[in-house]
Every structure is written in C-alpha cells, then in structure tokens.
C-alpha cells in the first residue's frame, strides 16, 4: 500500500499551474530542493514516474502525473470539506473558498458578496478569479475553483447549479439618445445605430444570435473586452450596447456620464446568473455559505 502525506499531495497538486519547479517552489513558499525531494518521495511511494524534470527544458507532468494531480486535488478538497464540517459542528466557518466570477458581472456582484461573507463569517478566506467561461469552467474541472458565478448559457451538463438571480438583455443608451426616452425598444430600431459589443464568451455569441434569430444584421461600431469600457463609450454617445441587467448598477459611466437601460420589445435574452460547481463535488460548508449569501443579497438587489 502506497504511503504519502497530504503535504506531498498538496505540493504535487500545484504543479499543473507551473512550467518549472522553481516557479512552483516560489508559489508554494518552499525551496526548490525541498520540492524536488518531496516529488521524488511521492514517486517512490506510488511506484510511477509523475513528473519529468529537465533543467534546461523546464518541467512537465507525465500522463499519469496529470491524472494523479487531478485526483490529488479531489482528495485535498474532500479533506478540506471534512475539516470545514467539523468547524460547522462548533458553529464556526473557517478556511478558503476559491470563487470565480464572469468578468462582465464582477464589479456588480463581488463587492456585495465579499462584504457580506466577511461580516458574517470572518474566518472564511475568499480568493477571487475573474474571467470568461473559457477561463472559469476549466478551473472548476481541475479543482482550482470551488464555485463560479456565471451566466446559465452554454454550460456543460455535468455541473451542479443554483440560480442566483434572473436576468435579461437590455438596450443601453447615452442619456442624450432619442431612444432613451422610450419605455422599451424593438431590436429592429437599433440596426442603423453603431453597436458597442462586449467581446467575452458567452456574451458575444449570444448578442449575434439574438440578431440572427430576428433576421437582422447589426451595424458594428466597436468590439471591446471590458464592460466598463462599453459603458464609457455608450456614455460618450459613440453607440448603444446590449447588456444583461445587473444588480447594484448605477446609471452613469466611469466618467460620470448618464446611461439609460431599456427593455427590449419583445423581451429577449431571458436567462439567469447561476452559481455552478462540478457534479461530482459536494460543496464545503463555506462554499455553500457563499452561494446562500449571493442568492440572498443579489436577488434582492436585482432591478425589476
């Protein structure tokens, strides 16, 4: 029977995130020689070569090593959950939660969630990763993230999910735009105006699909990667945008220029913002507390 320590698993589980032992050692706050020794002991214990180390060409995991690293992360999560459950019995939540959030939601979602969790459970240490689906979904799969808050669009079936709040696509205009005075706007009315499109997955494809389903072609003004830049350009009157409704949203751009959001006619892009995690993972008590609070505070803050 192979014998190894949780510390050895912890060290090895971090290797897929690094190209060299030196980089991994610095991130893990150990010496390179100590890390190399731990890896050698682990390989001896399991009777397999897990890692190829060459000074001139860096380091890479063998196929067995990649599989072992994934399973090691699962074991570490399970161990962490066990410790967290024991803490819950004492009424005390402590330890890390790795939380991911879709980039277009982060500024409206994360501050409220982090403030509340810090107040209710000061022993919970939340680390944050912001990105699009291409960043967050693989991180859930490999165990780098515990949970992610994303749009329920194009998600793999093998994810558990919980709705945080319902949302829909809204047209966003500068205050001075003539359509800003309307109660709602038909997508067909927008085809002559320049569209400032948010360039992140799944937002870009979703916007294109909305026009295609109506047999319409948008007039593309600009494609930009950040939602704050989209809103700033709209505030300057450079075009309109189509964005999901968000909680905690103020009606001005980062430059203080007025922005107006209007529903589409007919209403379109109805979906939800959802907390997701791998189907084969039981959430830790800490992670459940984060999801519960996100639902509580964001559902209440979402404008209707």
C-alpha positions in Angstrom: 0.0 0.0 0.0 1.4 3.4 -1.1 2.1 5.8 1.8 2.4 9.5 1.2 1.4 12.6 3.1 -1.2 15.3 2.5 1.6 17.8 2.2 3.1 15.8 -0.6 -0.2 15.8 -2.4 -0.6 19.5 -1.8 2.8 20.2 -3.4 2.1 17.9 -6.4 -1.4 19.2 -7.0 0.0 22.7 -7.6 2.4 21.6 -10.3 0.0 21.8 -13.3 -0.1 25.6 -12.8 3.6 26.0 -13.3 6.1 25.5 -16.1 9.2 25.0 -13.8 9.9 23.6 -10.4 11.4 27.0 -9.4 8.1 28.7 -10.2 6.1 26.1 -8.3 8.5 26.3 -5.3 8.2 30.1 -5.1 4.4 29.9 -5.2 4.4 27.2 -2.5 7.0 29.0 -0.3 9.4 26.1 -0.2 12.9 25.7 -1.6 13.3 24.1 -5.0 15.4 21.3 -3.5 12.8 20.5 -0.9 10.1 20.4 -3.5 12.2 18.1 -5.7 12.8 15.8 -2.7 9.1 15.7 -1.9 8.3 14.7 -5.5 10.9 12.0 -5.6 9.5 10.5 -2.3 5.9 10.7 -3.8 7.0 8.9 -7.0 8.7 6.2 -4.9 5.6 5.7 -2.8 3.3 5.3 -5.8 5.8 3.4 -8.0 5.2 5.7 -11.0 7.0 8.5 -12.8 4.8 11.5 -12.3 7.0 14.4 -13.5 9.8 14.9 -16.0 12.3 17.4 -14.7 15.0 18.8 -17.0 17.0 21.9 -16.0 17.3 23.3 -19.5 13.7 22.5 -20.6 11.7 23.0 -17.5 9.3 20.5 -16.1 6.2 18.7 -17.3 3.9 16.0 -15.9 3.5 12.6 -17.4 0.0 11.5 -18.4 -0.1 9.5 -15.2 1.1 12.6 -13.3 -1.7 14.8 -14.8 -4.3 12.2 -13.7 -2.7 12.0 -10.3 -2.7 15.8 -9.9 -6.4 15.9 -10.6 -7.2 13.2 -8.2 -4.9 14.8 -5.6 -6.9 18.0 -5.9 -10.1 16.0 -5.3 -8.6 14.4 -2.2 -7.5 17.8 -0.9 -10.9 19.3 -1.4 -12.5 16.3 0.4 -10.1 16.7 3.3 -10.8 20.4 3.4 -14.6 19.7 3.4 -14.1 17.3 6.3 -12.3 19.9 8.4 -14.9 22.5 7.5 -17.7 20.2 8.5 -16.1 19.7 11.9 -15.9 23.5 12.2 -19.6 23.8 11.4 -20.4 21.5 14.3 -18.8 24.1 16.5 -20.7 26.9 14.7 -17.5 28.3 13.2 -16.7 28.6 9.5 -13.0 28.9 8.7 -10.8 28.3 5.7 -10.5 29.1 2.0 -13.1 29.4 -0.7 -11.9 29.8 -4.3 -14.6 31.8 -6.1 -14.8 32.5 -9.8 -16.9 35.2 -11.4 -17.7 36.1 -15.0 -15.9 39.3 -15.9 -19.0 41.1 -17.0 -20.6 40.5 -13.6 -17.6 41.0 -11.3 -18.0 44.7 -10.4 -21.7 44.4 -9.7 -21.6 41.0 -7.9 -18.4 40.5 -6.0 -18.3 43.6 -3.7 -21.7 42.8 -2.1 -20.9 39.1 -1.7 -17.4 39.6 -0.3 -18.6 42.3 2.1 -21.4 40.2 3.5 -19.3 37.0 3.8 -16.5 38.9 5.5 -19.0 40.3 8.0 -21.0 37.0 8.7 -18.1 34.6 8.5 -14.8 36.4 9.2 -12.9 33.1 9.3 -13.7 32.4 5.6 -10.9 33.4 3.3 -12.2 34.1 -0.2 -9.9 34.2 -3.2 -11.2 35.6 -6.4 -10.7 34.7 -10.1 -12.3 36.8 -12.8 -12.6 35.6 -16.4 -15.0 34.4 -19.1 -16.3 30.8 -19.5 -13.2 29.7 -21.2 -11.2 30.6 -18.0 -13.6 29.6 -15.3 -15.1 26.3 -16.5 -11.7 24.5 -16.8 -10.7 25.9 -13.4 -13.8 24.3 -11.9 -12.9 21.0 -13.6 -9.3 20.9 -12.4 -10.2 22.0 -8.9 -8.6 25.4 -9.0 -12.1 26.9 -8.2 -14.7 25.7 -5.8 -17.6 27.6 -7.3 -18.2 30.1 -10.1 -20.9 32.7 -10.7 -21.7 32.8 -14.4 -24.5 33.2 -16.9 -26.5 30.0 -17.5 -25.6 30.0 -21.2 -23.8 27.1 -22.9 -22.8 25.4 -19.7 -21.8 21.8 -19.6 -24.5 19.4 -18.4 -22.0 17.9 -15.8 -22.3 20.9 -13.5 -24.4 21.4 -10.4 -26.1 24.8 -10.4 -28.2 27.1 -8.3 -29.9 30.2 -9.7 -28.6 33.4 -8.1 -31.0 35.8 -9.9 -32.9 36.0 -13.2 -31.8 38.4 -15.9 -32.4 39.5 -19.5 -30.8 41.5 -22.2 -31.3 45.3 -22.0 -30.5 48.1 -24.5 -28.1 50.6 -23.1 -28.0 54.2 -24.4 -26.5 57.5 -23.6 -28.9 59.9 -21.8 -29.0 62.1 -24.9 -30.0 59.3 -27.3 -33.6 59.8 -28.6 -34.5 56.1 -27.8 -33.6 56.7 -24.2 -37.0 58.4 -23.8 -38.8 55.2 -24.8 -40.2 52.7 -22.4 -38.9 49.8 -24.4 -37.1 49.3 -27.8 -37.5 46.9 -30.7 -34.3 45.3 -31.8 -35.1 46.3 -35.4 -34.9 50.0 -34.3 -31.3 49.5 -33.4 -29.8 48.2 -36.7 -29.0 51.7 -38.0 -27.1 52.6 -34.9 -23.5 51.5 -34.1 -23.3 48.6 -31.7 -20.7 48.7 -29.0 -20.3 44.9 -28.4 -18.8 43.3 -25.3 -16.2 40.8 -26.6 -16.3 38.0 -24.0 -17.7 34.4 -24.0 -20.6 33.9 -24.0 -21.8 37.5 -24.4 -20.5 38.0 -28.0 -22.1 34.9 -29.4 -25.4 35.5 -27.5 -25.7 39.0 -29.0 -25.1 37.8 -32.5 -27.6 35.0 -32.0 -30.3 37.5 -30.9 -30.0 39.5 -34.2 -29.8 36.3 -36.3 -33.0 34.9 -34.8 -34.8 38.1 -35.9 -33.2 38.0 -39.4 -31.4 41.3 -38.5 -27.8 42.4 -39.0 -26.3 44.8 -36.5 -24.2 47.8 -37.6 -21.0 47.1 -35.6 -19.4 50.1 -34.1 -16.7 48.6 -31.9 -15.9 45.3 -30.1 -14.3 45.8 -26.7 -13.2 43.4 -24.0 -14.4 45.2 -20.8 -17.9 46.1 -19.7 -16.8 49.4 -18.1 -15.3 50.5 -21.5 -18.5 49.5 -23.2 -20.5 51.7 -20.8 -18.0 54.6 -21.1 -18.2 54.5 -24.9 -22.0 54.4 -24.8 -22.0 57.3 -22.3 -19.9 59.3 -24.8 -22.6 58.7 -27.4 -20.5 56.5 -29.7 -23.2 53.9 -30.0 -25.5 51.7 -28.0 -24.9 48.3 -26.4 -26.8 45.2 -25.4 -26.0 44.0 -21.9 -27.6 41.8 -19.3 -29.4 43.5 -16.5 -27.3 43.6 -13.3 -27.8 44.3 -9.6 -26.1 47.3 -7.9 -25.8 49.2 -11.2 -25.6 53.0 -11.2 -26.9 54.9 -14.2 -23.6 56.6 -15.1 -20.4 55.6 -16.8 -17.0 55.6 -15.2 -16.6 59.2 -16.5 -19.9 60.2 -14.7 -21.9 60.5 -18.0 -25.5 59.4 -17.8 -26.5 56.0 -19.1 -30.1 54.7 -19.6 -31.2 51.0 -19.8 -34.4 50.0 -21.6 -36.0 46.6 -22.0 -36.3 45.1 -25.5 -39.6 44.6 -27.2 -40.4 41.8 -27.2 -38.3 41.0 -24.1 -35.3 38.9 -25.1 -32.3 37.1 -23.8 -34.1 35.8 -20.7 -31.7 33.7 -18.6 -30.2 33.5 -15.2 -27.0 34.2 -13.3 -26.0 30.9 -11.7 -23.6 29.5 -9.2 -22.0 26.4 -10.6 -19.7 23.6 -9.4 -18.7 20.1 -10.6 -21.4 17.5 -10.5 -19.2 15.0 -8.5 -18.2 17.5 -5.8 -20.0 18.1 -2.5 -19.7 21.7 -1.7 -17.9 22.6 1.6 -20.0 24.4 4.2 -18.0 27.5 3.5 -18.8 27.4 -0.2 -22.5 26.8 0.5 -22.5 29.8 2.7 -21.1 31.9 -0.1 -23.7 30.7 -2.5 -26.5 31.2 0.0 -25.4 34.7 0.7 -25.0 35.5 -3.0 -28.6 34.4 -3.6 -29.9 36.4 -0.7 -28.1 39.7 -1.4 -28.2 39.7 -5.2 -31.7 38.5 -5.7 -32.9 41.4 -3.5 -30.7 43.9 -5.3 -31.6 42.9 -8.9 -33.8 45.7 -10.5 -37.1 44.5 -12.0 
